[in-house]
Amino acid sequence: MSTVLAMSTLWSSSDARSTLGLLPTLSSERDTPPPPRAQEGVVGCDEAVLSELITQSEGDMRRAIQMLQSAHRLHGDAMTPQSILDISGAVPIARVADVFAKCRANDFDAMADTVADLLADGYPTAQFITQLLDYLIANDTGLANMPKAKLAMALAEADKQIVDGASDYLQLMNVLATLTRQLAAKA
């Protein structure tokens, strides 16, 4: 038993493994400078960009790093919060607020044009639905809890329909028509 213990102790020591050629020696590691690529990983950006990056990555560090790398490749040190939004595929919050305002105006033609514009601009429908729900929860929309719940159900149903392959245009029209009805019923 003592022989096995001595062998395992010998094997676990880095000196024994380096002697056997299994690890590089420590002195050679200390003498070489770090590779130039290790110093290339520095990216500078301002607080607004970092704030947008945190918001869009939703706390996922890998996603944040990928977005930061992509934005830096495209824009260099001139990154802006809009750069992060472009990379993430998120709809600008002003655009979501504008859609909400058009639904409040109860104008079907303007709503249909808005849906066509959103799809033509390439925004993912599922992303817009998620952001519309976030906007509904985070902002004072003037809706009571029951109309908000009905709209949340319509958003969930549309999200499922989109995942199942339904038309993005029809699902967005349905969601915005539901929003328009809930806002009109409140007035």
C-alpha positions as CSV (number, residue, x, y, z in Angstrom):
1,M,0.0,0.0,0.0
2,S,2.9,2.4,0.7
3,T,4.3,1.7,-2.8
4,V,1.0,2.8,-4.4
5,L,0.9,5.9,-2.2
6,A,4.4,6.8,-3.1
7,M,3.7,6.3,-6.8
8,S,0.6,8.5,-6.7
9,T,2.4,11.2,-4.8
10,L,5.2,11.0,-7.3
11,W,2.8,11.1,-10.3
12,S,0.8,14.1,-8.9
13,S,3.9,16.3,-8.4
14,S,4.6,18.6,-11.3
15,D,8.4,18.0,-11.0
16,A,7.9,14.2,-11.7
17,R,5.7,14.9,-14.7
18,S,8.0,17.5,-16.1
19,T,10.9,15.1,-15.7
20,L,9.0,12.5,-17.6
21,G,8.3,15.0,-20.3
22,L,4.6,15.3,-19.7
23,L,4.6,19.0,-18.6
24,P,6.8,21.9,-19.8
25,T,9.3,23.0,-17.2
26,L,8.5,26.0,-15.2
27,S,11.7,27.9,-16.0
28,S,11.0,27.8,-19.7
29,E,7.4,29.1,-19.1
30,R,8.7,32.1,-17.1
31,D,11.4,33.0,-19.7
32,T,9.1,33.4,-22.6
33,P,6.9,36.6,-23.0
34,P,3.2,36.1,-23.6
35,P,2.2,35.7,-27.2
36,P,1.1,38.9,-29.0
37,R,-2.5,37.6,-29.4
38,A,-2.9,37.7,-25.6
39,Q,-2.5,41.5,-25.7
40,E,-4.9,41.9,-28.7
41,G,-8.0,41.1,-26.6
42,V,-8.3,44.6,-25.2
43,V,-11.5,46.4,-26.4
44,G,-12.4,49.9,-25.2
45,C,-15.9,51.2,-25.1
46,D,-17.9,53.7,-23.1
47,E,-20.5,53.2,-20.4
48,A,-23.5,53.5,-22.7
49,V,-22.2,50.7,-24.9
50,L,-21.6,48.5,-21.9
51,S,-25.0,49.2,-20.5
52,E,-26.7,48.2,-23.8
53,L,-24.5,45.1,-24.0
54,I,-25.6,44.0,-20.5
55,T,-29.2,44.6,-21.4
56,Q,-29.1,42.7,-24.7
57,S,-27.1,39.8,-23.4
58,E,-29.5,39.3,-20.5
59,G,-26.7,38.3,-18.2
60,D,-25.2,35.7,-20.5
61,M,-21.4,36.3,-20.5
62,R,-20.8,34.2,-23.6
63,R,-23.4,36.1,-25.5
64,A,-22.1,39.4,-24.3
65,I,-18.5,38.5,-25.4
66,Q,-19.8,37.4,-28.8
67,M,-21.8,40.6,-29.3
68,L,-18.8,42.7,-28.2
69,Q,-16.5,40.9,-30.6
70,S,-18.9,41.3,-33.5
71,A,-19.5,44.9,-32.8
72,H,-15.8,45.6,-32.5
73,R,-15.1,43.8,-35.8
74,L,-17.7,45.9,-37.6
75,H,-17.3,49.3,-35.9
76,G,-13.8,49.2,-34.3
77,D,-13.5,51.7,-31.4
78,A,-16.4,53.7,-32.7
79,M,-19.0,51.4,-31.2
80,T,-22.3,52.9,-30.1
81,P,-25.3,51.5,-28.2
82,Q,-27.0,51.3,-31.7
83,S,-24.1,49.0,-32.8
84,I,-25.0,46.6,-30.0
85,L,-28.7,46.7,-30.9
86,D,-27.9,46.0,-34.6
87,I,-25.7,43.0,-33.6
88,S,-28.3,41.6,-31.2
89,G,-31.3,42.0,-33.6
90,A,-33.3,43.9,-31.0
91,V,-35.8,46.4,-31.9
92,P,-35.0,49.9,-30.6
93,I,-37.2,50.8,-27.7
94,A,-38.3,54.0,-29.5
95,R,-39.7,51.8,-32.3
96,V,-41.6,49.7,-29.8
97,A,-43.0,52.8,-28.2
98,D,-44.0,54.1,-31.7
99,V,-45.9,50.9,-32.4
100,F,-47.7,51.2,-29.1
101,A,-48.6,54.8,-29.9
102,K,-50.0,53.8,-33.4
103,C,-52.1,51.2,-31.8
104,R,-53.4,53.7,-29.3
105,A,-54.4,56.0,-32.2
106,N,-56.7,53.1,-33.4
107,D,-55.6,53.5,-37.1
108,F,-55.7,50.1,-38.8
109,D,-53.9,51.3,-42.0
110,A,-51.0,52.9,-39.9
111,M,-50.8,49.6,-37.9
112,A,-50.6,47.5,-41.1
113,D,-47.9,49.8,-42.5
114,T,-45.9,49.5,-39.2
115,V,-46.0,45.7,-39.3
116,A,-44.8,45.7,-43.0
117,D,-42.0,48.2,-42.0
118,L,-40.9,46.0,-39.1
119,L,-40.7,42.9,-41.2
120,A,-39.0,44.8,-44.1
121,D,-36.4,46.1,-41.7
122,G,-35.6,42.5,-40.8
123,Y,-36.5,42.5,-37.1
124,P,-37.2,39.0,-35.8
125,T,-40.9,38.8,-35.0
126,A,-40.3,36.7,-31.8
127,Q,-37.9,39.4,-30.6
128,F,-40.5,42.1,-31.2
129,I,-43.1,40.2,-29.3
130,T,-40.8,39.7,-26.4
131,Q,-39.9,43.4,-26.4
132,L,-43.5,44.4,-26.6
133,L,-44.3,42.3,-23.5
134,D,-41.3,43.9,-21.7
135,Y,-42.6,47.4,-22.7
136,L,-46.1,46.5,-21.5
137,I,-44.8,45.4,-18.1
138,A,-42.1,48.1,-17.6
139,N,-44.0,51.2,-18.7
140,D,-47.2,52.9,-17.6
141,T,-49.4,52.1,-20.5
142,G,-52.7,53.1,-18.9
143,L,-54.0,49.5,-19.1
144,A,-55.4,47.7,-16.1
145,N,-54.3,44.3,-15.1
146,M,-57.0,42.4,-17.0
147,P,-56.3,44.0,-20.4
148,K,-52.6,43.5,-19.8
149,A,-53.3,39.8,-19.1
150,K,-55.3,39.4,-22.2
151,L,-52.6,41.0,-24.3
152,A,-49.9,38.8,-22.6
153,M,-52.0,35.7,-23.6
154,A,-52.2,37.0,-27.2
155,L,-48.5,37.5,-27.2
156,A,-47.8,34.0,-25.9
157,E,-50.2,32.5,-28.5
158,A,-48.5,34.4,-31.3
159,D,-45.1,33.3,-30.1
160,K,-46.1,29.7,-30.1
161,Q,-47.7,30.1,-33.6
162,I,-44.5,31.6,-34.9
163,V,-42.4,28.7,-33.5
164,D,-44.9,26.4,-35.2
165,G,-44.3,28.1,-38.6
166,A,-47.2,30.6,-38.9
167,S,-46.9,33.8,-40.9
168,D,-45.0,36.5,-39.1
169,Y,-47.2,39.2,-40.7
170,L,-50.4,37.6,-39.6
171,Q,-49.2,37.0,-36.1
172,L,-48.0,40.6,-35.7
173,M,-51.3,41.9,-37.1
174,N,-53.2,39.8,-34.6
175,V,-51.1,40.9,-31.7
176,L,-51.4,44.6,-32.6
177,A,-55.1,44.3,-33.3
178,T,-55.5,42.8,-29.8
179,L,-53.4,45.7,-28.4
180,T,-55.6,48.2,-30.2
181,R,-58.8,46.6,-28.9
182,Q,-57.5,46.6,-25.3
183,L,-56.5,50.2,-25.6
184,A,-59.8,51.2,-27.2
185,A,-61.8,49.3,-24.5
186,K,-59.9,51.3,-21.8
187,A,-60.9,54.6,-23.3
